[in-house]
Amino acid sequence: MNHDLLPGSTRLDNGRLLSRVTGPDERIECLSGVLWVTQDGDPRDIILEAGDGFDFDRRGRSVISAFDDSRLLLLTRLRP
C-alpha cells in the first residue's frame, strides 16, 4: 500500500521529532518505519513498528520520534 496517499497521514523522517498535546481520546498508528512515543509523566518508552498502534492514556505533552523514515496516523475518537 502506498501510505503517501493515505489522507491525514504524516511523514516523519529519521531523527525528526513531533511534539503535541494529546489526550486519552487519541491514538497513533505507525504505518511504516519505527516510532518512539513518550508522554509527560510516563516512564514508559513505547516503540511502534509498522502495523502497531498506541492509545494515549493521559492528557499532556507527547513526543514522537522517528527511528527510521516513517509515516504515522493520529486518530481522535468521536464521542457520541
N, C-alpha and C positions, 0 to 999 in steps of 0.2 A: 504494500500500500504506500502511496506517495503521501506522507504526512504533511508535506509542504502545502498541499491543497486542502487540508482539514481546517474549516473555518474556526477561528478562535484559538488555534494552537500558536505557541510561541517558541521561537528558536532561541536556544541559549548555547552559545559557543563555549568550547572547552575553556575552563578557567574563569568564566564570567559569572557574576552574581546577580540575583534578582531579590530585592528586599521589599516586602509589602506587609501590610496588616491583614491578618487572616483571622477567621473565626471558625467555630465548630460547625457552621453550615457550609464549609468549603472543603473541597477535595482536590488533590493534584494527581494527575495521571502522567506517567512517563511513557511517551510514545516511542522514543528512540534515545539511544545513548545511556548515560548513567548520571543520576542526580543525587545530591546530598541535600537533605532538608533538616532544618533545626528550627525550633520555636523558642521564643524568650521564656526563660524559666524552666525549660525542659532539658534534662540532662541527656536525653536520648539523641543519637545520631541515626537518622533514617536514610537508608540508601535505597534508591529506586532504580531498577533496570527496566528496559523496555517491557511493557505489559504490566508493570507494577503500579499500584496506586496507594495513596495515603489520605485518610480523613483527618484534617486538622481537628484537634480536640481541645483547643483553648484559644481564647482571643488574645491577640498581641502580635508583635512583630515576628515574622518568619523570614528566614534567609534560605534561598535555594541556590545551590552552586552546581555547575556542570563539571563533571569529571571527564567528560568526553563531549564532542559536539552532540547536542541533544535537542529534542523537541518535547514540549510539555503542554498539557491542557489543564487549566484551572477551571473548576466547576463550582457553581453555587447551587445548593438545593433550594428548590422553590418551596415556600411554606404555603400550606392550604389556607 
